[in-house]
Amino acid sequence: MQKSYLTDIAQWRNGTGVKGIPSICSAHPLVIEASMLHALKQGAHLLVEATCNQVNQDGGYTGMTPADFRAFVENIAADTGFPLERLILGGDHLGPNPWKSLPADEAMAKACVMIEAFAKAGFTKLHLDTSMGCAGEPVALPDATTAERAAKLAAVAEAALKGSNGIKPVYIVGTEVPIPGGAMEELDELEVTKPEAARETIAIHRKAFEAAGVSDAFARVIGAVVQPGVEFGNENVIAYAPEKAAALSATLSDMPGMVFEAHSTDYQTRDMLRQLVMDGFAILKVGPGLTFALREAYYGLDQIAAFLFPGMRKETLVATIERVLTADPKNWDKYYHGTDAEKHIQRHFSYSDRIRYYWPQPEIDAAVKALFALLDGVEIPETLINQYLTGAYVGVRDSKVKPDARSLALAAVDRVLEDYFEACRA
């Protein structure tokens, strides 16, 4: 089998050029398109990851299986001209999380089916996340249980690829895994993973992989998920403080061939992202931050369309989204708190950006299409761009961004991507 591009990621710190890689955790087609266009511009590899809740054998909230997601991404690659040999597909939080309301045996059986599907579909970066308790178990499991279950999943993935000539998958492990999509409340401070906990995580996973008969797979564990002290809530962001993570970063000298994977890096500044990479957090996860930027662009375009074409639509995009989200609150009501007025703000402007779950919803999808149809062929005046899409104004003035709706939406995502790709160049 062939070797993954990520196999030697721990050595990138010692070379010149690329020091890390952004992990694009989104199933939005425009976000993936923008990511491919940016990677094309830089001649870079692109890592796109699907979470267990987005994509699984039951369809997830996107309605896609792993094979479907691969086809979906490859179709965008064909449209953008992105070379498939530079595309890396990853599975994120692969474990029993979607079925944690079931007894552990049942949930793990489903997780095994899921990781087999990811492996067979050609996902070559697999994050094993078995840290959550299932029915009747504590919320957080003992490290030994987590490692044993992770090794079981790795064994399933390895068996699924036996005899294959494709790329051998690399693995990410870890027991201190942040909540996917951001914290559920306002945060003041986070406890950074203790150095001894990071070392123990690796040691206990090594033993579990050996016990499961997949030592060869452990040789392809390239990193661990730890908490470097970065996170975002609905209304605030905890910025990276390098001095607090210095001891954790130093433990990488005891873990040859490994890096740390940082989750919830959304909304960190470029300087902080760069510092994370230089400190060994070489895989930077970003998801809500990208769709947050896209939502900002959509809302700006919505206001522009309302000004240029008053009365041409039955309802604005913002009004459609508010109506759909209040009628179908299942993807946000557990996460947003406070008065009705506070929840109203959070539904539209929370950093956790739970609108991202609703873009495929038929009424919202139709409203987006109606917005873009209304602005189709329209050269949007610079003054309106400055008013409603301020971030794109300089790019438009410099003729780097075309003043049309689609280009402006792509540019909004691209500005976030620029921070990540530049940080990883370090």
Secondary structure by P-SEA (a helix, b strand, c coil): cccccccccccccccccccbbbbbccccaaaaaaaaaaaaaacbbbbbbbcccccccccccccccaaaaaaaaaaaaaaaccccccbbbbbccccccccccccaaaaaaaaaaaaaaaaaacccbbbbccccccccccccccaaaaaaaaaaaaaaaaaaacccccbbbbbbbbccccccccccccccccccccaaaaaaaaaaaaaaaaaaccaaaaaaccbbbbbccccccccccccccccccccccccccccccbbbbbcccccccaaaaaaaaaaccccccccaaaaaaaaaaaaaaaaaaaaaccccccccaaaaaaaaaaaccccccccccccaaaaaaaaccccccccccccccaaaaaaaaaaaaaaccccccaaaaaaccccaaaaaaaccccccaaaaaaaaaaaaaaaaaaaaac
